[in-house]
Amino acid sequence: MNPRCLFVYAIAVMFGFNVCGQGMFERFPQSLNPAAILLFGYDEPYHIKAVGSACLFFVPTSTNDNPSIVCIVTAKHNLSEKKTGKPFQGLFLKINMPKTASPKYLQIPLKHDSPRNYWISPIGLDFAVIPIPASLVSDADVLRFLESQIVSPALAKEMAIEPGLIVRAICIQPEYISPLELAFPEVIPMVRIGHLSRLGFYETSTGQSIIFPHVIDLHSSPGNSGAMVVVNVPKKDSSTTEFMLLGVIQGFLEEQDSYVPYDAVITNRAPHETSLTLVSSDGLTNHVAVSLKTVANPDLSNVIPVHELHGIRDSPDFRIAVNMMSENAKLYSSLKALPTQTPETPAQPTNAPYPSSATD
């Protein structure tokens, strides 16, 4: 037998003919870019305060996964300012359009007092679902997920989803968004690749389910919040793999004890890049050294489980949000570009906000 054939035969016998390993650059069955949404949080009059990520989910009205209610899925903290916690008046969402179409931005008002026009996780996860009029995305080129493609504790157990599987985050990185890109019809996200480091589903010996954030071995940064994370799951016979929605990015935790205390000292040496010049009223100067502190990211990121999307149509709070959207559909609109403003001519909202919007 030819030595090369003998080697191939030995490998096949040793590992079996049906075994398919996961390569780092193994492609998903289709492009995931159309699922990405560029999110802007704004205050009146159109002061954009934050940039984030989101994705779409079509909530079925029955168990056969027929799409009915179009929803935005994102991290709950994307609905308010990070530093102050003040809720945004609304969101601008850039959704993916066909290459031959015009760009489309959706203007989504937010009502934070009860009854809200969005749903939040009843178990306290950093997770929000915002129903929008289906007509706003009827001409869009978007990718949606079915309920059967969303990782739940039951599906994770059935499909043997374990640490080590490949994950991808389809996210927005603000520093890489150019003005030209904002005029493109398509949303061009960043794709970050890593591995599932810890599954956030745990079942006790008594059968009680405990939910906490998934952890992925993947770097995240501001702007990635709310980005969808998919996990590539091999089928039981290892013949093929399929992608499933694991959750949305929440962020990362800083490493503990990663800084060495440093006392800035006063010196009369010439100023340098890490110093401040102090000038007194009589013209005397001193130079104060400045210690620089950088955020230590361990390259692990929290991912918010979105298993609550299963059966969300039966949630009373979700039904209230859908009703609020339906009754105020005229407040939701689409634009071809983000509103612009100057100090001399501030932009004025084309749609009035929800009556008695909360500021809590």
N, C-alpha and C positions, 0 to 999 in steps of 0.2 A: 504494500500500500504506500502511496505517496506520503512522505513525512508530513507535508502540510495537511493532507486529508486526515491523517492519523491524529494530528494535534486537534483539529476541529472536532473529530469524532469523540476524542477523549473529553474535551470541554463540554460537549453536548451531553455525554453520559453522566458526567460529574454534576452538572447543574440543571439538567433537564431541558427539554426543548421549549417549554412554555414560559420560562422565567424571563421577565423583562425588568431590568433595573431602571431606576430613575436617574437620568443624567441631569447635571446642573442646568444645562441649556436645552432640556427637552421642551419642545414647543407645546403650547396648549392647543386644543382642537381648532380654535379660531381666535382672531384678534379680539382683545378685551378693551381696546381703546374706546369704542363707542359707548362703553358703560360709564366712562369718566365724566364728571361734571365739575366745572370750575365755579366755586362759590365765593361770593363777596357779601359781607355783612355791612349794612349801611344804616346811618342815622339821617334824620332830616336836616338840611335838604340834600340828600344823596351824598353825604360824607362817608366814603368807604373807609371802614375801620379795620377790616380783617379779610384775609384770604384763606380759603379752605378747600376741602374736597368733598364730594358727595357721589351718589350713584342713584339709579332709578330702580324701583320695584313696582311691578303691577300686581296689586292685591286681587286675587280671584274672588269672585262672589260665590263660588261653589268649589267643590273639591277636585274638579277636573282641570284646574290651573288655567281656566279661561281668563284672560286679562280683563279687568274692569276698571279698577280704581288706580290711577297713576299716582305714585308717591315718590317723594325725595327721601332718601335715607342718608343720614349723616350723624356725626357726633353732636350730642346735645349742647356741648360747650361752644359749638360754632354759631349758636343763636344769640350770643351775648359777648360783650367785650371781655377780654381776658383779664385785664388789670382791675377794672372797676366792677365787673359782673353786671353792668347795665345791659338789659336786653336790647337787641337791635330792633329798629322799626321794621326792617324787612331784609330780604335777600335778593341779590341779582345772581342768576344762575346761567352760565354759558353751557349750552347743551350741544351735542355733536349733530352736525347737519351733513347732508350729502355734499360732496366736493363742488358740485355745480350750483349749489344754493347760496343764499346769503347767510351770514352769521345770525344766530338767534340768541338773545338774552331774555330770560324770563324774569319778570319782576314779581316777587312773592311777598305779600305783606304778612306780618306776624302779629298775632294777637296773643299776648302772654297771660292776660287775666282769664278767669273762667267765665264762659266756656272757651277753651283754646281752639285754634285752628290747626293744631298739630298734636301728635300723640307722643308721650314720653314713656319710657320703660317703667312699669309699675313696680318692678323689683329694684329700682334705683340705678340701673345701668346708664352710662353716659351715651344715650342713644335716643334719637328723635326720628319720627316719621311724619312727613308733611304732605298731605293730599293736595293735588293740584288739578285743575281742569284738564281732561284728556286732550282737548283740542289744542292745547299749547305744544304738544309733542307729536301731533298727528303726522307732520311732515318731517320729523326728525329721523336721523339714522342712529338709533339707540339699541343697546343690548340689554335685555331684561333677564331676570332670574325667575325660575319657577320655585314654588315651595319645595318641591322635591330636590332642588339643588342647594338648599340652605342647610348648613350643618346644625343639627340639633343633638342633644345628648343621645337620643335613641339611634339616630343615623350614624353618629360617631362610633357607637358601639357596634352597630350592624356592619359598617363598612371598615371597621378596624382602623380608624383614623388615629394615628399615634405620632408622637414627636419624631422628627426626622424627615417627614414629608415636605416636599417643596411647596413654598408659598410665594405668591406674587402680590405686591401692593401696586394698584394703579392710582397714582397720586399726582397732586399738583405741587410743584416747587416754585414758589413765587419769584425767587431770584432769577429764574430762567424764563420767565414770561416776558416777551418783548411786545412793544406796541403793535408791531406788525402781526404778531401771532393773534392778538385780540381781534384782528380783522379777518382771520381765517374762518371759514365756515365750520371747520372741524375742531374738536378739542384734542390737543396733543399733550397727553399726560406723560409723566415719568413712570417707568416700570422698574420697581425694585424687587430683587429676587433674594429669597432667604429660605429658612427652614422653620417648620413648626418646632418650637422649643418646649412649650408646655401647653397641654390642652386644659381649657378652663372648665371642664365638666368632671365632677367627681361624684361617685355614688358610694354612700356609706354601706356598712354591713346590714343596716336595717332597710336599705332601699331608698333612703332619702337622697335627693339630688342637690348638690351644692354647686353654685355657679360663681365663677370669678373670671377675670379677664384672661383670655388666651395670651401667651407670650410667644413672639416670633423672633428668631435670630436674624433681625433685619434693622438697619438704621432708619430712623424716622426723624423728621425735623418740622418746625413750624410751617404750616401750609398743607402738611400731609393729613392733618386731623380730618376724620370723616371719610378718608379714602377706603375703598373696598379692598379687602384682602381675600384672595381665593387660594384654596389648597388643591393641589393636584393629587387625586386619590386613585391608586391602582385598583382595578377590579379584582375580585377574589381569585380568578384564574390568572391574574397578572398579564392578561392578553392586551389590555388597553388601559388607559387612564382617563379620568374625567375631572373637570374642575368644578369645585363647589364653593359657594360663598361662605367663608368662615366668619367674617365680621367686618367691622370698620375700625380704622386706626384711632386710638385714643391719644397716644403719645408715649413718651419714655420717662423713666424715673432716673434721677441723677444718682450716680454712684456715691455711696456713703464713704466718709473719711478719705476723700480723694484730694483734699487741699491741705497745704501746709500753711499755718498762720504766718503772716508776714507783717511786720510793723513798718509803716512808711516813716522815713527819717527826714529831718530838715538838713539841707546841705547848701553850701555856697558855691558849689561847682556849677559849671556851665549847664544850661538846660539840655535835656536829651529827650528821646521819644517818650519816655515814661516818667515825665515830671510835669509839675505845674509851677508856674511862676507867680509868686505872691508879691504884690506891690503895695507898700504902705502909703499913707497920705503924704509923707515927706519924701517919697521917691525911693526909699530903700527897698531892696528886693531879696527874696529868698526863694529857693527852689525846693519843692516838696516832691519826693519820689512817690510814684503811684504804683500800687501793686495791682496787677491784672488778674482777674478771675474769669476762667472760661468754664462753660458747662461741661461736665464730664458725662458723656453718653456711653453707656456700656454696649451700645449697638444691639440692645434688646428693646422691643417695643410691645406695649400693651395693645391688644386687639379686643374690642368690645364684641361679645357674642351677639348675634342677631337672630337667635333661635326663636325669639318672641314674635318674629314675623309669621311663624306657623300659626294659623288660626287667628291672626290679628283682626280679621273682618268681624269676628264675634265680640271684640272688646267694646264695651260701652263708650269708653273715652275715644276710641278710634272712630266710632260712628258719629260722635259729637263733632269731631274734627272734620269729618267728611261733610256733615250737614252745614257746618260753619263755612266751609269752602264753597259748597253749592249755593248757599244763600247769598254769598258775597263774591260770586264769580267775576263780576265786573271789576273788582279790585286787582285781579290777576291779569297781567298783560305780557306781551312780548315786544322786544325792541331789537333793532339791528345793530345797536352799539350801546356801550355804557353811557349814561348821561354825563355831560361835561359841565364844569362850572369854573368860574373865575371869581376872585374876591369882589370884583366890581359887579358881576352879574351872576349871582348864585342861582343854581338850577332849582326849579320848583317841581315838586312831584306832580306827575300827570294824574295819579290816582290818590284819592284821599285815604288816609290810614283807617284801620278798623275803628269804629266808635269806642271811646273809653279804653284805648289801649293802655295796658299796665306798664308801669315803670319799675315794678318791684324786681 
